[in-house]
Amino acid sequence: MIRKIIHIDEEKCNGCGLCAEACHEGAIDIIDGKAKLVREHFCDGFGDCLPNCPTGAISFEEREAPAYDEAAVKASQNRKTDGMTGSQHIKAEEKKMSEMNPEMQPHKGGCPGSAMMHFKKKEETQPQEDVRTERPASELGQWPCQIKLLPERAPFFDGAKLLIAADCTAYAYANMHGDFMRGKITLIGCPKLDAVDYTDKLATIISNNDIKSVTIVRMEVPCCGGLQRAAENALKSSGKFIPWQVVTISRDGRILD
């Protein structure tokens, strides 16, 4: 059958093994110092291994491959359960939790607190409501959201509208979720506090993924200009023609332009 499956560029692979650790299905092994997809029927095509690769050696492709065999994966996992390490037990538990809650699809990234998750919203154009509290629900589309923690490639970037926002905007502007975050993948940061230029990271994200648009939301304070410049320079260096806009928020929570 023709389906989505991972591809490993062995020339780029440095044999670090992070992809094999991230693949809780056990589809990848390290052989002769290189990562190899040795069990194609174990690869579910979700790409848990992608954000863990430091050299960008892993990508998606659509080709002839055997169907994903969930029963075989579970049988293999059961055989290994007794010898699992602590981190493997954590991954198994995260897998179980994701199956219980189909709204969340975890994509591991090392530290459990920065493990990737894609929150699928039922209606991207309509406000969400938390039925437990009858209050507006979060419009955050993924985790993590900090620019420094986000991977350069991830399934939730495919066809995404990006919101690149300064940290303080969510506190200054009352309806950040409804007016800006809804239907977008949110990237937040503060170049002054992080003491970093986000240009290269943002350029790589825009270049390596199918980004549909970019909205930059910044505060009126001068230091927020660093975030805007980084985003603008990233768009230029990506070589792509993507619709983009800048919105400035005042310190008392008004939209200035």
Secondary structure, 3 states (H helix, E strand, C coil): CEEEEEEECCCCCCCCCHHHHHCCCCCEEEECCEEEECCHHHCCCCCCCHHHCCCCCEEEEEEECCCCCHHHHHHHHHHHHHHCCHHHHHHHHHHHHHHHCCCEEEECCCCHHHCEEEECCCCCCCCCEECCCCEECCCCCEECCECCCCCCCCHHHCCEEEEEEECCHHHHCCCHHHHHHCCCEEEEECHHHHCCCCHHHHHHHHHHCCEEEEEEEEECCHHHHHHHHHHHHHHHHHCCCCCEEEEEECCCCCECC
